[in-house]
Amino acid sequence: MQYGYRCDDCESVLFPTTTRAELRWLQDRVHVAREVAKHSSTGLDSWMMDGLNFLEEHQGHSIVLVSRR
Ligand SMILES: [Zn+2]
């Protein structure tokens, strides 16, 4: 099972390679993750960068966690 984000407004989806719990964590802490990314020389894990970009791109839209097989 894969987990990802779906924007109800745009009907676009993203399935980063990570767990449901991690996606939930990131969704609740976009601002924290963005700060960490700014101050980290090595950058974030790629799933986190992808997720962050998606969440920021769809800021203010209704984003839900979805799953697929
Ligand atoms: Zn959107």
N, CA, C, O and the ligand as a Tripos MOL2 file, in Angstrom:
@<TRIPOS>MOLECULE
protein
  277   275    70     0     0
PROTEIN
NO_CHARGES

@<TRIPOS>ATOM
      1 N           0.8490   -1.2020    0.0000 N.3       1 MET1
      2 CA          0.0000    0.0000    0.0000 C.3       1 MET1
      3 C           0.8810    1.2480    0.0000 C.2       1 MET1
      4 O           1.8590    1.3500    0.7410 O.2       1 MET1
      5 N           0.5020    2.1820   -0.8500 N.am      2 GLN2
      6 CA          1.2230    3.4560   -0.8890 C.3       2 GLN2
      7 C           0.3140    4.5560   -0.3470 C.2       2 GLN2
      8 O          -0.9080    4.5100   -0.4930 O.2       2 GLN2
      9 N           0.9310    5.5200    0.2670 N.am      3 TYR3
     10 CA          0.1630    6.6360    0.7990 C.3       3 TYR3
     11 C           0.6280    7.9350    0.1770 C.2       3 TYR3
     12 O           1.7980    8.0960   -0.1710 O.2       3 TYR3
     13 N          -0.3050    8.8550    0.0440 N.am      4 GLY4
     14 CA          0.0730   10.1170   -0.5650 C.3       4 GLY4
     15 C          -0.9060   11.2220   -0.2340 C.2       4 GLY4
     16 O          -1.8380   11.0520    0.5510 O.2       4 GLY4
     17 N          -0.6590   12.3710   -0.8650 N.am      5 TYR5
     18 CA         -1.5340   13.5190   -0.6910 C.3       5 TYR5
     19 C          -2.3770   13.6900   -1.9390 C.2       5 TYR5
     20 O          -1.9280   13.4290   -3.0550 O.2       5 TYR5
     21 N          -3.6050   14.1310   -1.7310 N.am      6 ARG6
     22 CA         -4.4320   14.5010   -2.8650 C.3       6 ARG6
     23 C          -5.0460   15.8620   -2.5980 C.2       6 ARG6
     24 O          -5.5700   16.1180   -1.5140 O.2       6 ARG6
     25 N          -4.9780   16.7340   -3.5960 N.am      7 CYS7
     26 CA         -5.6120   18.0400   -3.4900 C.3       7 CYS7
     27 C          -6.9940   17.9360   -4.1030 C.2       7 CYS7
     28 O          -7.1300   17.6560   -5.2940 O.2       7 CYS7
     29 N          -8.0190   18.1590   -3.2960 N.am      8 ASP8
     30 CA         -9.3940   18.0750   -3.7820 C.3       8 ASP8
     31 C          -9.7160   19.1900   -4.7640 C.2       8 ASP8
     32 O         -10.5380   19.0150   -5.6640 O.2       8 ASP8
     33 N          -9.0710   20.3320   -4.5920 N.am      9 ASP9
     34 CA         -9.3530   21.4620   -5.4700 C.3       9 ASP9
     35 C          -8.8070   21.2430   -6.8800 C.2       9 ASP9
     36 O          -9.4850   21.5300   -7.8660 O.2       9 ASP9
     37 N          -7.5880   20.7370   -6.9690 N.am     10 CYS10
     38 CA         -6.9280   20.5760   -8.2720 C.3      10 CYS10
     39 C          -7.0180   19.1380   -8.7900 C.2      10 CYS10
     40 O          -6.7360   18.8680   -9.9580 O.2      10 CYS10
     41 N          -7.4110   18.2290   -7.9080 N.am     11 GLU11
     42 CA         -7.4410   16.8050   -8.2330 C.3      11 GLU11
     43 C          -6.0760   16.2840   -8.6700 C.2      11 GLU11
     44 O          -5.9820   15.4000   -9.5220 O.2      11 GLU11
     45 N          -5.0240   16.8380   -8.0810 N.am     12 SER12
     46 CA         -3.6940   16.3060   -8.3550 C.3      12 SER12
     47 C          -3.2330   15.5060   -7.1370 C.2      12 SER12
     48 O          -3.6250   15.7880   -6.0050 O.2      12 SER12
     49 N          -2.3970   14.5090   -7.3940 N.am     13 VAL13
     50 CA         -1.9410   13.6260   -6.3240 C.3      13 VAL13
     51 C          -0.4270   13.5050   -6.3190 C.2      13 VAL13
     52 O           0.2380   13.7210   -7.3320 O.2      13 VAL13
     53 N           0.1010   13.1530   -5.1470 N.am     14 LEU14
     54 CA          1.5280   12.9030   -4.9990 C.3      14 LEU14
     55 C           1.6950   11.7070   -4.0750 C.2      14 LEU14
     56 O           1.1040   11.6540   -2.9960 O.2      14 LEU14
     57 N           2.5000   10.7530   -4.5050 N.am     15 PHE15
     58 CA          2.7640    9.5870   -3.6660 C.3      15 PHE15
     59 C           4.2560    9.4710   -3.3800 C.2      15 PHE15
     60 O           4.9710    8.7520   -4.0770 O.2      15 PHE15
     61 N           4.7270   10.1830   -2.3500 N.am     16 PRO16
     62 CA          6.1520   10.0810   -1.9940 C.3      16 PRO16
     63 C           6.4090    8.7050   -1.3740 C.2      16 PRO16
     64 O           5.4900    8.0520   -0.8810 O.2      16 PRO16
     65 N           7.6600    8.2820   -1.4090 N.am     17 THR17
     66 CA          8.0020    6.9760   -0.8480 C.3      17 THR17
     67 C           8.2110    7.0890    0.6530 C.2      17 THR17
     68 O           9.3360    7.2480    1.1270 O.2      17 THR17
     69 N           7.1250    7.0050    1.3840 N.am     18 THR18
     70 CA          7.2150    7.0520    2.8350 C.3      18 THR18
     71 C           5.9430    6.5080    3.4520 C.2      18 THR18
     72 O           5.0510    6.0390    2.7450 O.2      18 THR18
     73 N           5.8620    6.5710    4.7600 N.am     19 THR19
     74 CA          4.7140    5.9940    5.4580 C.3      19 THR19
     75 C           3.5970    7.0160    5.6420 C.2      19 THR19
     76 O           3.7790    8.2200    5.4630 O.2      19 THR19
     77 N           2.4330    6.4800    6.0100 N.am     20 ARG20
     78 CA          1.2890    7.3390    6.2560 C.3      20 ARG20
     79 C           1.5610    8.2810    7.4320 C.2      20 ARG20
     80 O           1.1890    9.4540    7.4020 O.2      20 ARG20
     81 N           2.2200    7.7430    8.4720 N.am     21 ALA21
     82 CA          2.5060    8.5450    9.6660 C.3      21 ALA21
     83 C           3.4220    9.7230    9.3270 C.2      21 ALA21
     84 O           3.2450   10.8270    9.8410 O.2      21 ALA21
     85 N           4.3980    9.4750    8.4600 N.am     22 GLU22
     86 CA          5.3310   10.5380    8.0640 C.3      22 GLU22
     87 C           4.6150   11.6230    7.2710 C.2      22 GLU22
     88 O           4.8970   12.8110    7.4300 O.2      22 GLU22
     89 N           3.6950   11.2080    6.4240 N.am     23 LEU23
     90 CA          2.9500   12.1830    5.6310 C.3      23 LEU23
     91 C           2.0660   13.0430    6.5230 C.2      23 LEU23
     92 O           1.9450   14.2530    6.3350 O.2      23 LEU23
     93 N           1.4540   12.3820    7.5010 N.am     24 ARG24
     94 CA          0.6140   13.1120    8.4520 C.3      24 ARG24
     95 C           1.4590   14.1050    9.2420 C.2      24 ARG24
     96 O           1.0690   15.2530    9.4550 O.2      24 ARG24
     97 N           2.6230   13.6340    9.6700 N.am     25 TRP25
     98 CA          3.5460   14.4860   10.4280 C.3      25 TRP25
     99 C           3.9220   15.7290    9.6170 C.2      25 TRP25
    100 O           3.8690   16.8530   10.1160 O.2      25 TRP25
    101 N           4.2990   15.5040    8.3720 N.am     26 LEU26
    102 CA          4.7260   16.6160    7.5280 C.3      26 LEU26
    103 C           3.5880   17.6080    7.2980 C.2      26 LEU26
    104 O           3.7820   18.8230    7.3270 O.2      26 LEU26
    105 N           2.3990   17.0550    7.0700 N.am     27 GLN27
    106 CA          1.2410   17.9030    6.8020 C.3      27 GLN27
    107 C           0.9480   18.8270    7.9810 C.2      27 GLN27
    108 O           0.5290   19.9700    7.8000 O.2      27 GLN27
    109 N           1.1730   18.3180    9.1870 N.am     28 ASP28
    110 CA          0.9220   19.1000   10.3860 C.3      28 ASP28
    111 C           2.0530   20.0790   10.6970 C.2      28 ASP28
    112 O           1.8870   20.9960   11.5020 O.2      28 ASP28
    113 N           3.2030   19.8760   10.0520 N.am     29 ARG29
    114 CA          4.3760   20.6650   10.4160 C.3      29 ARG29
    115 C           5.1100   21.2570    9.2150 C.2      29 ARG29
    116 O           6.3400   21.2750    9.1730 O.2      29 ARG29
    117 N           4.3480   21.7340    8.2500 N.am     30 VAL30
    118 CA          4.9390   22.3080    7.0420 C.3      30 VAL30
    119 C           5.9520   23.3930    7.3800 C.2      30 VAL30
    120 O           7.0370   23.4520    6.8020 O.2      30 VAL30
    121 N           5.5810   24.2460    8.3210 N.am     31 HIS31
    122 CA          6.4490   25.3830    8.6220 C.3      31 HIS31
    123 C           7.7440   24.9390    9.3050 C.2      31 HIS31
    124 O           8.8190   25.4750    9.0370 O.2      31 HIS31
    125 N           7.6190   23.9510   10.1890 N.am     32 VAL32
    126 CA          8.8060   23.4050   10.8480 C.3      32 VAL32
    127 C           9.7380   22.7770    9.8200 C.2      32 VAL32
    128 O          10.9450   23.0210    9.8210 O.2      32 VAL32
    129 N           9.1630   21.9750    8.9530 N.am     33 ALA33
    130 CA          9.9610   21.2880    7.9350 C.3      33 ALA33
    131 C          10.6400   22.2860    6.9980 C.2      33 ALA33
    132 O          11.7800   22.0810    6.5820 O.2      33 ALA33
    133 N           9.9360   23.3570    6.6740 N.am     34 ARG34
    134 CA         10.5100   24.3830    5.7960 C.3      34 ARG34
    135 C          11.7110   25.0550    6.4630 C.2      34 ARG34
    136 O          12.7190   25.3300    5.8120 O.2      34 ARG34
    137 N          11.5950   25.3130    7.7490 N.am     35 GLU35
    138 CA         12.7010   25.9090    8.5030 C.3      35 GLU35
    139 C          13.9050   24.9740    8.5390 C.2      35 GLU35
    140 O          15.0440   25.3960    8.3370 O.2      35 GLU35
    141 N          13.6320   23.7010    8.8010 N.am     36 VAL36
    142 CA         14.7100   22.7140    8.8390 C.3      36 VAL36
    143 C          15.4120   22.6610    7.4840 C.2      36 VAL36
    144 O          16.6390   22.5900    7.4120 O.2      36 VAL36
    145 N          14.6280   22.6940    6.4210 N.am     37 ALA37
    146 CA         15.1940   22.6360    5.0650 C.3      37 ALA37
    147 C          16.1020   23.8280    4.8050 C.2      37 ALA37
    148 O          17.1510   23.6960    4.1760 O.2      37 ALA37
    149 N          15.6910   24.9870    5.2920 N.am     38 LYS38
    150 CA         16.4450   26.2260    5.0840 C.3      38 LYS38
    151 C          17.8130   26.1740    5.7520 C.2      38 LYS38
    152 O          18.8030   26.6780    5.2200 O.2      38 LYS38
    153 N          17.8480   25.5500    6.9370 N.am     39 HIS39
    154 CA         19.0680   25.5750    7.7270 C.3      39 HIS39
    155 C          19.9080   24.3110    7.6000 C.2      39 HIS39
    156 O          20.9620   24.1940    8.2260 O.2      39 HIS39
    157 N          19.4520   23.3910    6.8120 N.am     40 SER40
    158 CA         20.1810   22.1420    6.6570 C.3      40 SER40
    159 C          21.0230   22.1880    5.3800 C.2      40 SER40
    160 O          20.5150   22.4640    4.2930 O.2      40 SER40
    161 N          22.3150   21.9110    5.5370 N.am     41 SER41
    162 CA         23.1920   21.9700    4.3600 C.3      41 SER41
    163 C          22.9950   20.7560    3.4550 C.2      41 SER41
    164 O          23.2170   20.8220    2.2460 O.2      41 SER41
    165 N          22.5830   19.6660    4.0530 N.am     42 THR42
    166 CA         22.3990   18.4480    3.2590 C.3      42 THR42
    167 C          20.9990   18.3520    2.6680 C.2      42 THR42
    168 O          20.7330   17.5200    1.8000 O.2      42 THR42
    169 N          20.0960   19.2260    3.1580 N.am     43 GLY43
    170 CA         18.7340   19.1730    2.6580 C.3      43 GLY43
    171 C          17.9380   18.0730    3.3230 C.2      43 GLY43
    172 O          18.4680   17.2940    4.1150 O.2      43 GLY43
    173 N          16.6790   18.0180    2.9980 N.am     44 LEU44
    174 CA         15.7960   17.0210    3.5810 C.3      44 LEU44
    175 C          15.7900   15.7660    2.7230 C.2      44 LEU44
    176 O          16.2850   15.7550    1.5960 O.2      44 LEU44
    177 N          15.2230   14.7200    3.2830 N.am     45 ASP45
    178 CA         14.9980   13.5260    2.4720 C.3      45 ASP45
    179 C          14.1400   13.9070    1.2730 C.2      45 ASP45
    180 O          13.3390   14.8390    1.3400 O.2      45 ASP45
    181 N          14.3130   13.1870    0.1920 N.am     46 SER46
    182 CA         13.6140   13.5940   -1.0360 C.3      46 SER46
    183 C          12.0940   13.4830   -0.8940 C.2      46 SER46
    184 O          11.3600   14.2950   -1.4570 O.2      46 SER46
    185 N          11.6170   12.4850   -0.1450 N.am     47 TRP47
    186 CA         10.1510   12.3940    0.0270 C.3      47 TRP47
    187 C           9.6350   13.6380    0.7250 C.2      47 TRP47
    188 O           8.5280   14.1050    0.4570 O.2      47 TRP47
    189 N          10.4690   14.1790    1.6430 N.am     48 MET48
    190 CA         10.0490   15.3280    2.4190 C.3      48 MET48
    191 C          10.0330   16.5930    1.5610 C.2      48 MET48
    192 O           9.1320   17.4250    1.6690 O.2      48 MET48
    193 N          11.0470   16.7150    0.7100 N.am     49 MET49
    194 CA         11.0900   17.8670   -0.1950 C.3      49 MET49
    195 C           9.9050   17.8340   -1.1610 C.2      49 MET49
    196 O           9.2410   18.8440   -1.3940 O.2      49 MET49
    197 N           9.6600   16.6490   -1.7140 N.am     50 ASP50
    198 CA          8.5390   16.5000   -2.6480 C.3      50 ASP50
    199 C           7.2130   16.8380   -1.9670 C.2      50 ASP50
    200 O           6.3700   17.5520   -2.5100 O.2      50 ASP50
    201 N           7.0630   16.2940   -0.7520 N.am     51 GLY51
    202 CA          5.8350   16.5290   -0.0070 C.3      51 GLY51
    203 C           5.6550   17.9900    0.3380 C.2      51 GLY51
    204 O           4.5630   18.5470    0.2220 O.2      51 GLY51
    205 N           6.7390   18.5950    0.7590 N.am     52 LEU52
    206 CA          6.7230   20.0030    1.1400 C.3      52 LEU52
    207 C           6.3410   20.8900   -0.0530 C.2      52 LEU52
    208 O           5.5210   21.8000    0.0670 O.2      52 LEU52
    209 N           6.9500   20.6050   -1.1880 N.am     53 ASN53
    210 CA          6.6430   21.3730   -2.3920 C.3      53 ASN53
    211 C           5.1700   21.2440   -2.7730 C.2      53 ASN53
    212 O           4.5170   22.2130   -3.1610 O.2      53 ASN53
    213 N           4.6750   20.0250   -2.6490 N.am     54 PHE54
    214 CA          3.2680   19.7920   -2.9810 C.3      54 PHE54
    215 C           2.3540   20.5730   -2.0400 C.2      54 PHE54
    216 O           1.4110   21.2350   -2.4740 O.2      54 PHE54
    217 N           2.6520   20.4820   -0.7400 N.am     55 LEU55
    218 CA          1.8170   21.1490    0.2600 C.3      55 LEU55
    219 C           1.8410   22.6620    0.0840 C.2      55 LEU55
    220 O           0.8300   23.3360    0.2820 O.2      55 LEU55
    221 N           3.0000   23.1870   -0.2890 N.am     56 GLU56
    222 CA          3.1020   24.6320   -0.4600 C.3      56 GLU56
    223 C           2.4220   25.0850   -1.7410 C.2      56 GLU56
    224 O           1.8070   26.1500   -1.7950 O.2      56 GLU56
    225 N           2.5420   24.2650   -2.7600 N.am     57 GLU57
    226 CA          1.9040   24.5730   -4.0400 C.3      57 GLU57
    227 C           0.3820   24.6250   -3.8810 C.2      57 GLU57
    228 O          -0.3040   25.3890   -4.5600 O.2      57 GLU57
    229 N          -0.1290   23.7890   -2.9620 N.am     58 HIS58
    230 CA         -1.5750   23.6970   -2.7810 C.3      58 HIS58
    231 C          -2.0120   24.2910   -1.4480 C.2      58 HIS58
    232 O          -2.9960   23.8610   -0.8450 O.2      58 HIS58
    233 N          -1.2630   25.2790   -1.0110 N.am     59 GLN59
    234 CA         -1.5770   25.9500    0.2420 C.3      59 GLN59
    235 C          -2.9720   26.5720    0.1720 C.2      59 GLN59
    236 O          -3.3000   27.2600   -0.7950 O.2      59 GLN59
    237 N          -3.7890   26.3300    1.1940 N.am     60 GLY60
    238 CA         -5.1370   26.8960    1.2070 C.3      60 GLY60
    239 C          -6.1550   26.0010    0.5250 C.2      60 GLY60
    240 O          -7.3600   26.2240    0.6470 O.2      60 GLY60
    241 N          -5.6840   24.9920   -0.1930 N.am     61 HIS61
    242 CA         -6.5940   24.0180   -0.7910 C.3      61 HIS61
    243 C          -6.8570   22.9150    0.2290 C.2      61 HIS61
    244 O          -6.1800   22.8190    1.2520 O.2      61 HIS61
    245 N          -7.8530   22.0880   -0.0710 N.am     62 SER62
    246 CA         -8.1040   20.9930    0.8660 C.3      62 SER62
    247 C          -7.3390   19.7470    0.4320 C.2      62 SER62
    248 O          -7.6690   19.0990   -0.5620 O.2      62 SER62
    249 N          -6.3090   19.4370    1.2100 N.am     63 ILE63
    250 CA         -5.4380   18.2990    0.9160 C.3      63 ILE63
    251 C          -5.7760   17.1590    1.8610 C.2      63 ILE63
    252 O          -5.8430   17.3450    3.0760 O.2      63 ILE63
    253 N          -5.9870   15.9870    1.2970 N.am     64 VAL64
    254 CA         -6.2940   14.8160    2.1130 C.3      64 VAL64
    255 C          -5.2610   13.7270    1.8940 C.2      64 VAL64
    256 O          -4.6210   13.6520    0.8450 O.2      64 VAL64
    257 N          -5.1110   12.8780    2.9150 N.am     65 LEU65
    258 CA         -4.2350   11.7240    2.7900 C.3      65 LEU65
    259 C          -5.0060   10.6090    2.0980 C.2      65 LEU65
    260 O          -6.1400   10.3020    2.4670 O.2      65 LEU65
    261 N          -4.3890   10.0130    1.1030 N.am     66 VAL66
    262 CA         -5.0430    8.9390    0.3700 C.3      66 VAL66
    263 C          -4.1100    7.7270    0.3010 C.2      66 VAL66
    264 O          -2.9140    7.8300    0.5740 O.2      66 VAL66
    265 N          -4.6710    6.6010   -0.0610 N.am     67 SER67
    266 CA         -3.8550    5.3930   -0.2210 C.3      67 SER67
    267 C          -4.1990    4.7050   -1.5300 C.2      67 SER67
    268 O          -5.2870    4.8800   -2.0800 O.2      67 SER67
    269 N          -3.2610    3.9280   -2.0100 N.am     68 ARG68
    270 CA         -3.4910    3.1320   -3.2190 C.3      68 ARG68
    271 C          -2.6580    1.8610   -3.1340 C.2      68 ARG68
    272 O          -1.6590    1.8110   -2.4150 O.2      68 ARG68
    273 N          -3.0700    0.8410   -3.8670 N.am     69 ARG69
    274 CA         -2.3330   -0.4110   -3.8660 C.3      69 ARG69
    275 C          -1.2640   -0.4040   -4.9310 C.2      69 ARG69
    276 O          -0.5340   -1.3850   -5.0810 O.2      69 ARG69
    277 ZN         -4.5380   22.3690   -5.2070 Zn       70 ZN70
@<TRIPOS>BOND
     1     1     2 1
     2     2     3 1
     3     3     4 2
     4     3     5 am
     5     5     6 1
     6     6     7 1
     7     7     8 2
     8     7     9 am
     9     9    10 1
    10    10    11 1
    11    11    12 2
    12    11    13 am
    13    13    14 1
    14    14    15 1
    15    15    16 2
    16    15    17 am
    17    17    18 1
    18    18    19 1
    19    19    20 2
    20    19    21 am
    21    21    22 1
    22    22    23 1
    23    23    24 2
    24    23    25 am
    25    25    26 1
    26    26    27 1
    27    27    28 2
    28    27    29 am
    29    29    30 1
    30    30    31 1
    31    31    32 2
    32    31    33 am
    33    33    34 1
    34    34    35 1
    35    35    36 2
    36    35    37 am
    37    37    38 1
    38    38    39 1
    39    39    40 2
    40    39    41 am
    41    41    42 1
    42    42    43 1
    43    43    44 2
    44    43    45 am
    45    45    46 1
    46    46    47 1
    47    47    48 2
    48    47    49 am
    49    49    50 1
    50    50    51 1
    51    51    52 2
    52    51    53 am
    53    53    54 1
    54    54    55 1
    55    55    56 2
    56    55    57 am
    57    57    58 1
    58    58    59 1
    59    59    60 2
    60    59    61 am
    61    61    62 1
    62    62    63 1
    63    63    64 2
    64    63    65 am
    65    65    66 1
    66    66    67 1
    67    67    68 2
    68    67    69 am
    69    69    70 1
    70    70    71 1
    71    71    72 2
    72    71    73 am
    73    73    74 1
    74    74    75 1
    75    75    76 2
    76    75    77 am
    77    77    78 1
    78    78    79 1
    79    79    80 2
    80    79    81 am
    81    81    82 1
    82    82    83 1
    83    83    84 2
    84    83    85 am
    85    85    86 1
    86    86    87 1
    87    87    88 2
    88    87    89 am
    89    89    90 1
    90    90    91 1
    91    91    92 2
    92    91    93 am
    93    93    94 1
    94    94    95 1
    95    95    96 2
    96    95    97 am
    97    97    98 1
    98    98    99 1
    99    99   100 2
   100    99   101 am
   101   101   102 1
   102   102   103 1
   103   103   104 2
   104   103   105 am
   105   105   106 1
   106   106   107 1
   107   107   108 2
   108   107   109 am
   109   109   110 1
   110   110   111 1
   111   111   112 2
   112   111   113 am
   113   113   114 1
   114   114   115 1
   115   115   116 2
   116   115   117 am
   117   117   118 1
   118   118   119 1
   119   119   120 2
   120   119   121 am
   121   121   122 1
   122   122   123 1
   123   123   124 2
   124   123   125 am
   125   125   126 1
   126   126   127 1
   127   127   128 2
   128   127   129 am
   129   129   130 1
   130   130   131 1
   131   131   132 2
   132   131   133 am
   133   133   134 1
   134   134   135 1
   135   135   136 2
   136   135   137 am
   137   137   138 1
   138   138   139 1
   139   139   140 2
   140   139   141 am
   141   141   142 1
   142   142   143 1
   143   143   144 2
   144   143   145 am
   145   145   146 1
   146   146   147 1
   147   147   148 2
   148   147   149 am
   149   149   150 1
   150   150   151 1
   151   151   152 2
   152   151   153 am
   153   153   154 1
   154   154   155 1
   155   155   156 2
   156   155   157 am
   157   157   158 1
   158   158   159 1
   159   159   160 2
   160   159   161 am
   161   161   162 1
   162   162   163 1
   163   163   164 2
   164   163   165 am
   165   165   166 1
   166   166   167 1
   167   167   168 2
   168   167   169 am
   169   169   170 1
   170   170   171 1
   171   171   172 2
   172   171   173 am
   173   173   174 1
   174   174   175 1
   175   175   176 2
   176   175   177 am
   177   177   178 1
   178   178   179 1
   179   179   180 2
   180   179   181 am
   181   181   182 1
   182   182   183 1
   183   183   184 2
   184   183   185 am
   185   185   186 1
   186   186   187 1
   187   187   188 2
   188   187   189 am
   189   189   190 1
   190   190   191 1
   191   191   192 2
   192   191   193 am
   193   193   194 1
   194   194   195 1
   195   195   196 2
   196   195   197 am
   197   197   198 1
   198   198   199 1
   199   199   200 2
   200   199   201 am
   201   201   202 1
   202   202   203 1
   203   203   204 2
   204   203   205 am
   205   205   206 1
   206   206   207 1
   207   207   208 2
   208   207   209 am
   209   209   210 1
   210   210   211 1
   211   211   212 2
   212   211   213 am
   213   213   214 1
   214   214   215 1
   215   215   216 2
   216   215   217 am
   217   217   218 1
   218   218   219 1
   219   219   220 2
   220   219   221 am
   221   221   222 1
   222   222   223 1
   223   223   224 2
   224   223   225 am
   225   225   226 1
   226   226   227 1
   227   227   228 2
   228   227   229 am
   229   229   230 1
   230   230   231 1
   231   231   232 2
   232   231   233 am
   233   233   234 1
   234   234   235 1
   235   235   236 2
   236   235   237 am
   237   237   238 1
   238   238   239 1
   239   239   240 2
   240   239   241 am
   241   241   242 1
   242   242   243 1
   243   243   244 2
   244   243   245 am
   245   245   246 1
   246   246   247 1
   247   247   248 2
   248   247   249 am
   249   249   250 1
   250   250   251 1
   251   251   252 2
   252   251   253 am
   253   253   254 1
   254   254   255 1
   255   255   256 2
   256   255   257 am
   257   257   258 1
   258   258   259 1
   259   259   260 2
   260   259   261 am
   261   261   262 1
   262   262   263 1
   263   263   264 2
   264   263   265 am
   265   265   266 1
   266   266   267 1
   267   267   268 2
   268   267   269 am
   269   269   270 1
   270   270   271 1
   271   271   272 2
   272   271   273 am
   273   273   274 1
   274   274   275 1
   275   275   276 2
@<TRIPOS>SUBSTRUCTURE
     1 MET1         2 RESIDUE 1 A MET
     2 GLN2         6 RESIDUE 1 A GLN
     3 TYR3        10 RESIDUE 1 A TYR
     4 GLY4        14 RESIDUE 1 A GLY
     5 TYR5        18 RESIDUE 1 A TYR
     6 ARG6        22 RESIDUE 1 A ARG
     7 CYS7        26 RESIDUE 1 A CYS
     8 ASP8        30 RESIDUE 1 A ASP
     9 ASP9        34 RESIDUE 1 A ASP
    10 CYS10       38 RESIDUE 1 A CYS
    11 GLU11       42 RESIDUE 1 A GLU
    12 SER12       46 RESIDUE 1 A SER
    13 VAL13       50 RESIDUE 1 A VAL
    14 LEU14       54 RESIDUE 1 A LEU
    15 PHE15       58 RESIDUE 1 A PHE
    16 PRO16       62 RESIDUE 1 A PRO
    17 THR17       66 RESIDUE 1 A THR
    18 THR18       70 RESIDUE 1 A THR
    19 THR19       74 RESIDUE 1 A THR
    20 ARG20       78 RESIDUE 1 A ARG
    21 ALA21       82 RESIDUE 1 A ALA
    22 GLU22       86 RESIDUE 1 A GLU
    23 LEU23       90 RESIDUE 1 A LEU
    24 ARG24       94 RESIDUE 1 A ARG
    25 TRP25       98 RESIDUE 1 A TRP
    26 LEU26      102 RESIDUE 1 A LEU
    27 GLN27      106 RESIDUE 1 A GLN
    28 ASP28      110 RESIDUE 1 A ASP
    29 ARG29      114 RESIDUE 1 A ARG
    30 VAL30      118 RESIDUE 1 A VAL
    31 HIS31      122 RESIDUE 1 A HIS
    32 VAL32      126 RESIDUE 1 A VAL
    33 ALA33      130 RESIDUE 1 A ALA
    34 ARG34      134 RESIDUE 1 A ARG
    35 GLU35      138 RESIDUE 1 A GLU
    36 VAL36      142 RESIDUE 1 A VAL
    37 ALA37      146 RESIDUE 1 A ALA
    38 LYS38      150 RESIDUE 1 A LYS
    39 HIS39      154 RESIDUE 1 A HIS
    40 SER40      158 RESIDUE 1 A SER
    41 SER41      162 RESIDUE 1 A SER
    42 THR42      166 RESIDUE 1 A THR
    43 GLY43      170 RESIDUE 1 A GLY
    44 LEU44      174 RESIDUE 1 A LEU
    45 ASP45      178 RESIDUE 1 A ASP
    46 SER46      182 RESIDUE 1 A SER
    47 TRP47      186 RESIDUE 1 A TRP
    48 MET48      190 RESIDUE 1 A MET
    49 MET49      194 RESIDUE 1 A MET
    50 ASP50      198 RESIDUE 1 A ASP
    51 GLY51      202 RESIDUE 1 A GLY
    52 LEU52      206 RESIDUE 1 A LEU
    53 ASN53      210 RESIDUE 1 A ASN
    54 PHE54      214 RESIDUE 1 A PHE
    55 LEU55      218 RESIDUE 1 A LEU
    56 GLU56      222 RESIDUE 1 A GLU
    57 GLU57      226 RESIDUE 1 A GLU
    58 HIS58      230 RESIDUE 1 A HIS
    59 GLN59      234 RESIDUE 1 A GLN
    60 GLY60      238 RESIDUE 1 A GLY
    61 HIS61      242 RESIDUE 1 A HIS
    62 SER62      246 RESIDUE 1 A SER
    63 ILE63      250 RESIDUE 1 A ILE
    64 VAL64      254 RESIDUE 1 A VAL
    65 LEU65      258 RESIDUE 1 A LEU
    66 VAL66      262 RESIDUE 1 A VAL
    67 SER67      266 RESIDUE 1 A SER
    68 ARG68      270 RESIDUE 1 A ARG
    69 ARG69      274 RESIDUE 1 A ARG
    70 ZN70       277 GROUP 0 **** ****
